[in-house]
Amino acid sequence: MSRLGVVFGGSRGIGQAVAQLMARKGHRVVVVSRNHEAALATAQSLPGVGHLGLSCDVSREQDVQRVFETLVRTHGPVDYLVNAAGINRDALLLRSRSEDMISTLHTNLLGSMFTCKAALRSMLSKGGAIVNIGSVVGVKGNAGQCVYSSSKAGLEGFTRSLAKEVASRSVRVSLVAPGLIRTDMTADLREEEASQRIPLRRFGQPEEVAQTVLFLLESPYVTGQVVLVDGGLHLAL
Ligand SMILES: NC(=O)c1ccc[n+]([C@@H]2O[C@H](COP(=O)([O-])OP(=O)(O)OC[C@H]3O[C@@H](n4cnc5c(N)ncnc54)[C@H](OP(=O)(O)O)[C@@H]3O)[C@@H](O)[C@H]2O)c1
């Protein structure tokens, strides 16, 4: 059965791989990012019909509400929501600038809260599924990533609490925590060197994360899960 799925951060990287897999499975996909042209280009590249590309800054609640109001009016209720919009401004805490700390928390943590809140308005009547993208460093911590890992650890607590809040309304909420994945976010890292710490000895591909995201969206008896997709990196951190 074809569903309506919204992927925040769907224009590039992990979110784009999720959008592609969702579309290949026959679902209609709404690709959202700040850059409208990039969101449109990804939406147009997807197999199948009925996909949309929209611009929205996830850290602005009014922007997020506007997206869902428009969508529900024009396309009906949302079935799937994936929160893959995220940024990193990594630095030791003593060197972190407050504006970077605030934008990291606004985008990665508050942004996902805004999208979930807005999506729930349409999911509560007929059920749905949400997957938030966390990180292995939210689970294990990492020097030089205090703020980023806090945003992802917060997302983990939020995911579990929301799963409890909405389960009785047939809305499922889980979190995928990737390790090092080859995207723009990790473009500055030298894979050969960084892979030494990863038990599987390589970075993951966005498609490998997407597989787990789709599994969680489509598994009707799974909720409140945190699934690491990290080549075993959590074993080494
Ligand atoms: N790559 C990794 O190794 C890794 C590991 C663990 C977790 N993650 C997490 O996985 C998620 C996706 O990461 P990625 O590696 O795919 O990153 P990416 O390639 O940099 O893509 C980030 C996506 O988020 C969008 N975005 C960023 N800020 C936004 C905002 N304020 N509002 C709306 N959209 C926004 C970007 O589009 P615009 O710039 O056009 O807005 C883009 O589509 C992030 O949450 C990241 O923290 C990544």
The ligand as an SDF file (V2000), in Angstrom:
LIG
                    3D

 48 52  0  0  0  0  0  0  0  0999 V2000
   27.1350   11.2210    8.1760 N   0  0  0  0  0  0  0  0  0  0  0  0
   27.3680   10.6580    9.3380 C   0  0  0  0  0  0  0  0  0  0  0  0
   28.4300   10.0430    9.5690 O   0  0  0  0  0  0  0  0  0  0  0  0
   26.3250   10.7200   10.4420 C   0  0  0  0  0  0  0  0  0  0  0  0
   26.5570    9.9660   11.5860 C   0  0  0  0  0  0  0  0  0  0  0  0
   25.6260    9.9690   12.6110 C   0  0  0  0  0  0  0  0  0  0  0  0
   24.4840   10.7470   12.4820 C   0  0  0  0  0  0  0  0  0  0  0  0
   24.2820   11.4830   11.3700 N   0  0  0  0  0  0  0  0  0  0  0  0
   23.0580   12.2680   11.3080 C   0  0  0  0  0  0  0  0  0  0  0  0
   22.3160   11.9000   10.1680 O   0  0  0  0  0  0  0  0  0  0  0  0
   21.5610   13.0160    9.7010 C   0  0  0  0  0  0  0  0  0  0  0  0
   21.8600   13.2420    8.2310 C   0  0  0  0  0  0  0  0  0  0  0  0
   23.2530   13.5200    8.1200 O   0  0  0  0  0  0  0  0  0  0  0  0
   24.0280   13.4930    6.7160 P   0  0  0  0  0  0  0  0  0  0  0  0
   25.3610   12.9130    6.9940 O   0  0  0  0  0  0  0  0  0  0  0  0
   23.1530   12.9320    5.6760 O   0  0  0  0  0  0  0  0  0  0  0  0
   24.2180   15.0720    6.5210 O   0  0  0  0  0  0  0  0  0  0  0  0
   24.2610   15.9630    5.1880 P   0  0  0  0  0  0  0  0  0  0  0  0
   24.7070   15.1650    4.0180 O   0  0  0  0  0  0  0  0  0  0  0  0
   25.0230   17.1790    5.5950 O   0  0  0  0  0  0  0  0  0  0  0  0
   22.7210   16.3380    4.9470 O   0  0  0  0  0  0  0  0  0  0  0  0
   22.0300   17.1100    5.8880 C   0  0  0  0  0  0  0  0  0  0  0  0
   20.6280   17.3520    5.3850 C   0  0  0  0  0  0  0  0  0  0  0  0
   19.9130   18.1130    6.3740 O   0  0  0  0  0  0  0  0  0  0  0  0
   19.4080   19.3100    5.7620 C   0  0  0  0  0  0  0  0  0  0  0  0
   19.3710   20.3670    6.7830 N   0  0  0  0  0  0  0  0  0  0  0  0
   20.3930   20.8330    7.5300 C   0  0  0  0  0  0  0  0  0  0  0  0
   19.9600   21.8030    8.3470 N   0  0  0  0  0  0  0  0  0  0  0  0
   18.6310   21.9560    8.1140 C   0  0  0  0  0  0  0  0  0  0  0  0
   17.6130   22.8080    8.6360 C   0  0  0  0  0  0  0  0  0  0  0  0
   17.8720   23.7300    9.5810 N   0  0  0  0  0  0  0  0  0  0  0  0
   16.3460   22.6860    8.1570 N   0  0  0  0  0  0  0  0  0  0  0  0
   16.0570   21.7600    7.2060 C   0  0  0  0  0  0  0  0  0  0  0  0
   16.9640   20.9330    6.6730 N   0  0  0  0  0  0  0  0  0  0  0  0
   18.2460   21.0240    7.1170 C   0  0  0  0  0  0  0  0  0  0  0  0
   20.3750   19.5780    4.5920 C   0  0  0  0  0  0  0  0  0  0  0  0
   19.8260   20.3800    3.5770 O   0  0  0  0  0  0  0  0  0  0  0  0
   20.0110   22.0040    3.5820 P   0  0  0  0  0  0  0  0  0  0  0  0
   21.4420   22.2860    3.9440 O   0  0  0  0  0  0  0  0  0  0  0  0
   19.6210   22.4470    2.2010 O   0  0  0  0  0  0  0  0  0  0  0  0
   19.0490   22.4980    4.5950 O   0  0  0  0  0  0  0  0  0  0  0  0
   20.5770   18.1490    4.0950 C   0  0  0  0  0  0  0  0  0  0  0  0
   19.4720   17.7450    3.3330 O   0  0  0  0  0  0  0  0  0  0  0  0
   21.9570   14.1840   10.5970 C   0  0  0  0  0  0  0  0  0  0  0  0
   21.0310   14.3320   11.6310 O   0  0  0  0  0  0  0  0  0  0  0  0
   23.2840   13.7590   11.1750 C   0  0  0  0  0  0  0  0  0  0  0  0
   23.5290   14.3710   12.4280 O   0  0  0  0  0  0  0  0  0  0  0  0
   25.1790   11.4910   10.3310 C   0  0  0  0  0  0  0  0  0  0  0  0
  1  2  1  0
  2  3  2  0
  2  4  1  0
  4  5  1  0
  4 48  2  0
  5  6  2  0
  6  7  1  0
  7  8  2  0
  8  9  1  0
  8 48  1  0
  9 10  1  0
  9 46  1  0
 10 11  1  0
 11 12  1  0
 11 44  1  0
 12 13  1  0
 13 14  1  0
 14 15  2  0
 14 16  1  0
 14 17  1  0
 17 18  1  0
 18 19  2  0
 18 20  1  0
 18 21  1  0
 21 22  1  0
 22 23  1  0
 23 24  1  0
 23 42  1  0
 24 25  1  0
 25 26  1  0
 25 36  1  0
 26 27  1  0
 26 35  1  0
 27 28  2  0
 28 29  1  0
 29 30  1  0
 29 35  2  0
 30 31  1  0
 30 32  2  0
 32 33  1  0
 33 34  2  0
 34 35  1  0
 36 37  1  0
 36 42  1  0
 37 38  1  0
 38 39  2  0
 38 40  1  0
 38 41  1  0
 42 43  1  0
 44 45  1  0
 44 46  1  0
 46 47  1  0
M  CHG  2   8   1  16  -1
M  END
$$$$
